[in-house]
């Protein structure tokens, strides 16, 4: 059996395990372990490889950023930032047709800027915005659909845990990845708002107009969201901006890991000052961060074991060479990869998709010429992959965000949520086409700042 055939057999075994409801981390670990054993041929060599791989994976300084951003998100959830964001957005947009739904999108974007997690954004904003939307008379389909879609902004608008993992896997500059995601993230929020505007005009009864708030009340609620703007500006500005001018050149204020720590500290202080974060909430935040970090690290280990097996078989290099010899157009190959993400999204979570596919897809992408340079191609592909992974989170029948919002909604039929999210999936696909056709949209800000 050739290395490529062995790799394909291992991949099939792993997918079979996932379909049988084996935890994804365990399925990847088992497939990788068995495959490595077959390649090396000796149990002692395989066990030695596992020991070395485990140490090398978890001793990486780059991974420390993950629990820090998760802790920042937990503090943001407990401190009541979501309520302040939604109140401000609702006061300014609620008097428009479909305005409260648009406000939910804006609040999700703001909360995602300090949270970094799609599931946390969907869950938190669902608890805050869904009761108000139902009270205003919004249809169940639009209410749950817009919140499920808005939750995906948590993994696109920086800081994003998924972008961190992608940058580590591909050895890219994390700051440039964050900067590259900003414009696509804003486009996503604007696209969702346009979708709401079209939806409520095609279905007039689904999104009524709320009462117009006095201008003083609007500014009063707007002032309450200044901590979110301050924390986001401090974290992203400190990481990316040219703050310190020295004789040796230009330096940023702190590294991404230090920025995550600063964000967590200031978000926690905000919660303490406003009274939203008490001692019990602090302990719960730390515990939930530890649990989420352990889950992510276990998936990372399983992926590393499986990817180590792939490296032994030389399958990624063989596939890259095969694609190169076939003479496929680069855009054809890229579109095929993005379609694979749509399929994988039906059975896998976003982190698992990135960890599993990037070591296979990225070597192929490196061999293709899109006229953007190696770094530009890596950033562009990473953002595109992340957007399509987003779509997987809201694609019926098993999108994770759909179930979270439906659970928050209580007695809302899941079919209503399925129907409500379809226009937002269409918005996502249109955005993918635009970013595919015009890579400069993603890379423009990176070029300006660097």
URLIN-V792664 format. One record per run of one state. SS is the DSSP state (H for helix, E for strand, C for the rest). FROM is the first residue (numbers start at 1). TO is the last residue. Records with the same first field share a line. If there is no record, write none. Layout:
SS->FROM-TO ; FROM-TO
//
This chain:
C->1-2 ; 20-23 ; 41-42 ; 59-60 ; 80-80 ; 94-98 ; 116-117 ; 136-139 ; 156-160 ; 171-173 ; 203-203 ; 207-214 ; 224-225 ; 241-243 ; 247-248 ; 252-255 ; 275-278 ; 314-314 ; 327-329 ; 345-349 ; 368-372 ; 395-399 ; 410-413 ; 438-439 ; 450-450
H->3-19 ; 24-40 ; 43-58 ; 61-79 ; 81-93 ; 99-115 ; 118-135 ; 140-155 ; 161-170 ; 174-202 ; 204-206 ; 215-223 ; 226-240 ; 256-274 ; 279-313 ; 315-326 ; 330-344 ; 350-367 ; 373-394 ; 400-409 ; 414-437 ; 440-449
E->244-246 ; 249-251
//
